[in-house]
Structures are given as C-alpha cells and as structure tokens.
Amino acid sequence: MKAIEVHGGGGLDKLALVERADPGEPGRGEIKVRIRASSLNYHDLMVVKGMIPTPGDRVPMSDGAGEVVAVGEGVTDFKVGDLAVSTFFPDWLDGEPPETSFNRVPGDGIDGYAREQVIMPATAFTQAPKGWSAAEAATITCAGVTAWRCLVADGHLKAGETVLVQGTGGVSIYALQIAKAFGCEVIATSSSDEKLERLKALGADHLINYKTTPGWGGKARELTNGRGVDHVVEIGGSGTMPQSITASRIGGHIGLIGVLAGYSGEIPTVAIMGKSIKLIGLTVGSRRHQQDMVRAIDVTGFRPVLDKHFPLAELGAAFAHQESGTHFGKIIVDI
C-alpha cells in the first residue's frame, strides 16, 4: 500500500511517498479501514516540520476516514461497507482526559492516516455522519470535535447565546456552524474583508476586521449592547487573549484551543478574576464527544466547508497551501 513518511527530522521536503506492506487482517476487536481522505490541521503541520519530535519514518496525519473492509471478532459497532472516521485520542473513549495525552495520537505518537489502509481497534473510530463523503467526514476528527467540545461539552452552549469566533480556519468555521445550529448569535473576526463576507454567507451575524479594528474586543461588546459575549473560541492564545477577555461578559466562557498568535505573553489576569471568566484550555476531545457531534449533525444537517483537494503524493503542496494562509475551511488530502 502507498503511504507518506516523514524522514530526516521533518520538513516539507522530507515527506516521502513509500510502499508499505498490507496490514493483514483485523484481530479481535479491530477493524480494517481503506482510508479515502484526511484533512490538514496545524498539529499535523507541526509534526511534519519537526516542531513536534516524532520517531523516524512516522506516517503523519491525525484525521482519517474511509470504508470498513474487514471486521474482527467481537466488533458490533461496524460492518463491512460502513464509512468510519478516526478519533484523535484512540484511547480516550469517555470521561476525563487520560494522563497519556499525545502518546498514541495518530500521526504523532503512532503512525497516522497518510496511508491507504489501517488496522485499529474499532473504538479508535466512530460512524461518519449520514450521507457525508469521506472527505467531509475526515474534517471531524480534530477540527470538528475541538469546536464541539469547546462550545457544547465544556461551554454548555444554549440557544440565544452569543459566540465569538476568530479567523477562518477549520475549528472557527465549525464553531460558527455549531453555534448557528444551536440558535446562537455569532460575531466573527478576520483580517480579510473577503473572508468575512464568506463567513456572513455561512450565518455570521456580525463581522469585525481585526486589522482595521485592533480593539475588536470592545467592538464585540458594543455589538452585544455592552453585555459582552457568552463564549469566545480562542485560537490565537496570548496574542489575542486580552481582546477576548475584553469581549467577554461577566461569567463568560473562553475556550483556549490554539496559540497561533503567540505561545506566551502578558495576560490581564485581574480582568479574568474581575469578570469571573471561565477560561478552559482544551485539546480536541473524546470518542464520546465525537459520537455526540455526529448525532447532532445527523439531526441538524449542516456540512463542513472544504477548501482545496490534494492527492496523497502532493501532501507537501497541501501543507504549503496551509502555510500560505489563503485557505478557507478544511484542506483535504484524497487517498
């Protein structure tokens, strides 16, 4: 089977298309999946560039979706022909996050889904949403579940609340779609007026260009008649946190899911205390979170926003496109 490996400590020029042996047949509790698609996340970019050290010849990509081609003894959740989608933490099925953290994240701690076939425990996958393609389903694993956990599992999202999303990456767009599916008001930020118009078409109620309005936290408060927003999906980290705190209402919730604007920096902790803000850091979610999200998608019917498609052999070009910052939604790798 074909696979992509990261060689020589990382770098886009160190991605190699190789032939690997067929994985064989699934054992008890396992399924064999013909992977058809993956999608790019910032975590994957960090792995392939060597920013997250991994053993030599690692197969990257945390996200994978495809059809089940064989089922091991004792498996009841899947049958041959089902469209399955991988989970980010194969061993975190429910409850609190495990201590092992990233030890077995596909594409990081273990080989990922930049390959044609895999055998994994059935619990490392869930059913895909009904009627979705493999490319669509492959966007759920990291971006979709992160947005779901942030707003629903941790944030206890309710109809009528206000959600602020930052930028036009996969998590932010999923958060917008989830918020609208729950009957919420959405404030969206971006540095591109063109991208803001696309967010408006997806249902964003208010738009803020953070380049022309650097004090966008205060603007968000204005848009809520001075009350502040209920939820902030914080992807910037320390670089945007002060504005997110300004935007938040008393008792508001900030889900910290990214550090795109800086790993460290000055945070106005007094403002967090004064506003009784609930600041929760999170990394993706459990299999239960993913199953809950899939059920919600089956009811609400929204679909992911896909950017460009790249074949497996052009994975490096896909990451270069990601680094350009011109994408809108999820970049897909067809396998």
Summary of the structure (lengths in Angstrom):
residues: 335
radius of gyration: 19.7
end to end distance: 10.9
largest distance: 61.2
contacts: 1187
relative contact order: 0.16
helix: 32%
strand: 26%
